[in-house]
Amino acid sequence: MRPLEGIKVLDLTRALAGPFCTLMLGDYGSDVIKIEMPGTGDDTRQWGPPFIGDESAYFLSVNRNKRSLTLNLRDEQAQQVFLKLAADADVIVENFTPGVMGRFNLSYEAVQQVNPGIVYCSISGFGANGPYQSRPAYDQIMQGISGIMSITGDLGGDPQKVGIAVADIGAGMWAAFAVMTALFHRATAGGKGQYIDLSMLDAQVAWMTYQAGYYFATGEAPKRLGAAHPTLVPYQAFMGQDGKYFNVAVGSARLWDRFCQGIDRMDLHQHPDYLDNGQRVTHRSALVPLLQEYFLKKDADEWVADLQAVSVPAGPINDLADVFNDPQVLHREMLLDMPHPTLGSIKQTGLPIKFSGTPGALEKPPPLLGEHNHAILTALGYSDADIDRMSGTGVI
């Protein structure tokens, strides 16, 4: 048994925020039915290059452990099919612009009429209310509006987005947490479901945590510091003699002692400008260039080994080729292969949560568009003739 086995999820999402939420639910046992537009499906099926065969690498990365059903939700019969599915579902996740599900006659209120226990999660850029509720939203737009780009990038340089779509992925993770919280409440509150309004903007503002704390304390917006930390020094990336970068994290007085020992610079340990972290922050502009010049004497991996030998947190800055050949990553099964109906075998990132008694699994490959139409519809009681008729009239 996987921990979410028996939970049925109707997934009306596309792109990344919603699919990442349902990926998390599917990995740990939920029966996720991905509902897509006939003929085109999830937008990301066409996002490329790169493609693997005819399949988008992007789509393959976030849609495993799901079944695909095509439904044209503008069609009244398709809406009836959806409501039949919803009648015994546990969760609905959708990421249309607020109001669209209502125009499909499939709002939370409509679904609640056939299933009072439904947990209905809507993910949108700005939420279901407020002055921005109808604005379109993509990850980079949200990284900018939420403040993340204002603190990402080099001091004096241009604002930069994070290298992965953190606004989307973060919203998906918040959504999965919200769904599980609502399911727990339903289990302890007599089967009562509820509506979840999840905004990408809210999710990103919540991630501001200590940077928001600095702003609340000083009234000044934090500045970009590149790979450095705003309140700890040295806590950043440096370049070695070989041109490769490595990270150092000196987060305490004890680590500063070890750091100076590990790099054989006890003169810095005794220097009055660097005696404590407050002094090192004040004299950051002198200490960091001094260290960077010194680190050009040896290769990055040598410095990492020296620092790890004295238990100072240090590590290389890996590219993804390094990551997926790293012995710890491989040992933790964070690179997996799974069969695919047309591609033979595909690589997937592994499952980050390791349960001792009810582990997750990669059971279903990312589905072909409409691959499970027949199985899902016959389970609802539709005959082969019904399914052929729906296919011929564009319902599925």
C-alpha positions, 0 to 999 in steps of 0.5 A: 500500500502506498500512503494515498492509495484510494484517493481519487484526484481529478486533475484539470491543470496544465503547465507546471503549478497544478501538474506538480501538485498532482505529481506529488499526489500521484507519486504517493498512491493517488489515482490521478485522472488528468483531464485534457482538451481533445486534440491538443491536451496540456499546453506543455505537450508541445513545449520544446525542443527538446523532445524525446521521440514525439514527447515533450521532455517538459511534459514527461518531467511532471506528468507520471503516475497519471491517467489521461482522459480527454474532455471538451468541457465546453460541451454539456455532455462532457460536463455531465461526464465530469460530474459523474467522475466527481461524484465519487472523487476525493479531490479536484485540482484546477488552474484556470483563470478564476471564473472559467470553471463557473462558465463550464458549470463546474464550479465548487458549488456545482460539484458540491451538489453531487459530492459534499465531501469534495476537496476542490483546489483552485490554483491561480496567479493572484487568487479568486479575489482582489484587484489582480484576480483576472490578470494572466500569470506565468512563473517569471511574471510572478517571480518579479511581482513577488519580490524574488527577482529583486533579491536575485542576481549580483549587486549592481547587476540586473534582477534575475529569475531563479533557474527553475520555475520556483513560483510554479513549483512552489505553488504546486507544493503549497497546493499538495500540502493544502489538499492533504490538510483538507483531507485530514480535516475531512477525515476528522470532521464527518466527511466535510470537504472544502474549497481551497483558493491558492494564489501563486503570489501569496505562495511566493510572498510567504517564501520571503521569510527572513528577507521579509523579516529584514525589511520589517526590521529596517524599513529598507528593501534587501539588495541583491548579493549574488551568491552571498548571504545578507547577514553571514560572511563568508557564506557564498561562492568562490572560484578556484584556480581551475575556474570552477566554483564552490560554496562555503557556509560559515554560519557560526563562530565555531565554523569561522575558527575551523574555516581559518584552520582549514584554509591555513589562514589563522592570521585572519582568525586573529585580525581585529576586523574579522573577530566576529560575524558582525565585524566580518559583515561590516568589512565584507568588501575587504574580506571577500576579495581577499579570500577570492584572491587566495582561493585562486591558489588551488582548484575548487575540489581541493578547497572543498576537501580541505574544508570538509576535512575540518567539518566546514560546510563546503561543496562544489557548484554542480551542473546537472551532469554532475548532479546525476552522476553524484554518488549520493544522488544515485544512492538515494535513488533520485535518478530512476528509469521507467518504461514508456509505451512509445519511448521504451524507457525514460529517465525521471527524478526520484521520490524525495520523501522516503516513507519506511512503511508506505513508500511511493513509486513510479508506477504509471509513465506520463500518459499519451493524450487520451490514453485512458479514455476507454478504461475510465469511461467504461468504468463509469458505465458508458458502452463502447457505442457511447464512447464512439459517439462521444469521440465522433462528436468531439466530446472526448 
